[in-house]
Amino acid sequence: MTALGAIVRRDIKIALRVGGGALIGVLFFLTVVVLMPFAVGPDLALLKRLGPAILWLGALLASLLTLDRLFTADAEDGSLDLIVMSRTPLELTCAAKALAHWLAAGLPLIVATPVLGLLLNLDGSASLAVMATLLAGTPALTFTGMIGAALAVTLRRGGLLLAVLVLPLSIPVLIFGVSASQAAIVGPVPFGTPFTILCAISLFSLVLGPFAAAASLRQGLD
Amino acid sequence: MRLSGRDLRCVRGGREVFAGLDFEAGGGEALALVGHNGAGKTSLLRLIAGLLTLEAGSITLDGGEPDTPVAEQAHYLGHRDALKPSLTVAENLGFWRDFLGDERADLDAGIRAVGLAHAAELPAAYLSAGQRRRLSIARLLVVRRPIWLLDEPTSALDVKGQELFVGLMLDHLARGGLIVAATHTPLGIPVRELRIGAVQ
């Protein structure tokens, strides 16, 4: 447990320091969401209807932005070699790294959501609904994205490849995340139905992600 | 303790690096891998560290911890320093101590032993190549492992640093440890040479 705690602490520390990814993700999220009203126009009803979808898309792209450094940074400086050699199972280390990434880059997005909701004409309860779905759904984005991040280690300069690999995997998360938020705001489907499926997708990827990422990292050793 | 490899074959990128290679080293002994560039010195170290897969042959360790892979009883000091530029010297070393070892080893002693006490709170980004190397050597000291796999360990070290490292290696051997080092320059300790690849 000491080892996993050490990984989580180190990755969060690096993300929060100058040049780390945490702030960049939030700023990107902010920029995407602020741009939307300019593109869509000042139609308040339309903005309110599109709001959850815009917030979800922004969060998806922002988490993708910082995800490609999840393993490549460790691979480039040789840390990955030592991590693979260590006594800690690689699957657990991958899970710890993903958890740290979510804490440093995913949680700030959720905290920023109510502020950005104001720009999209979402009222308090609607913002709360989007926050709840993001809280349940962003772990799925991180843990499935981790698989792509691990593959990017094998293929040098895999940054763009990561997006191509990961975005299709995140379609179910996007569908149920947005539909759960819509259900809470306008109905008619009860909020619980899509939200439960969203939670199920998250739990599924929490299990699958670390194993797939570890397998891909082992394959990519050289 | 005895580390040995039998009939090792290594293939990288579809090309054979070496085949039919045997080696053996006992506790308290240092094995120096010599050979021209590309002969497979680093490949052999990475095979022992479990970072490459063996095409043929076997690597065994007698007298180490039972049921533990060789890799988990070894330290690998490669070309890359495994240091994070935004973390300080103490934080970098502290992370590897917590991640690799469960014992509460003394960080300050490790940092002092490699002569970086004055820079303990400095971010690793500001270290010189030699200082970075010293810091990665400190990792070998704070977490004890019987096998040291060293790839060009003295590169970037100044004369004083090399002398210091010779002392550390002799200490390690005196404790019954084992060193396998790929090197072009003499290590400064008594070694057994293993030539890899054809003489050119």
Boltz contact constraints between the chains, C-beta under 6 A:
constraints:
  - contact:
      token1: [A, 2]
      token2: [B, 98]
      max_distance: 6.0
  - contact:
      token1: [A, 2]
      token2: [B, 102]
      max_distance: 6.0
  - contact:
      token1: [A, 3]
      token2: [B, 99]
      max_distance: 6.0
  - contact:
      token1: [A, 6]
      token2: [B, 95]
      max_distance: 6.0
  - contact:
      token1: [A, 6]
      token2: [B, 98]
      max_distance: 6.0
  - contact:
      token1: [A, 6]
      token2: [B, 99]
      max_distance: 6.0
  - contact:
      token1: [A, 10]
      token2: [B, 95]
      max_distance: 6.0
  - contact:
      token1: [A, 14]
      token2: [B, 84]
      max_distance: 6.0
  - contact:
      token1: [A, 14]
      token2: [B, 86]
      max_distance: 6.0
  - contact:
      token1: [A, 17]
      token2: [B, 86]
      max_distance: 6.0
  - contact:
      token1: [A, 77]
      token2: [B, 80]
      max_distance: 6.0
  - contact:
      token1: [A, 77]
      token2: [B, 82]
      max_distance: 6.0
  - contact:
      token1: [A, 78]
      token2: [B, 78]
      max_distance: 6.0
  - contact:
      token1: [A, 78]
      token2: [B, 80]
      max_distance: 6.0
  - contact:
      token1: [A, 78]
      token2: [B, 82]
      max_distance: 6.0
  - contact:
      token1: [A, 79]
      token2: [B, 82]
      max_distance: 6.0
  - contact:
      token1: [A, 81]
      token2: [B, 51]
      max_distance: 6.0
  - contact:
      token1: [A, 82]
      token2: [B, 82]
      max_distance: 6.0
  - contact:
      token1: [A, 85]
      token2: [B, 49]
      max_distance: 6.0
  - contact:
      token1: [A, 85]
      token2: [B, 71]
      max_distance: 6.0
  - contact:
      token1: [A, 86]
      token2: [B, 100]
      max_distance: 6.0
  - contact:
      token1: [A, 87]
      token2: [B, 72]
      max_distance: 6.0
  - contact:
      token1: [A, 221]
      token2: [B, 51]
      max_distance: 6.0
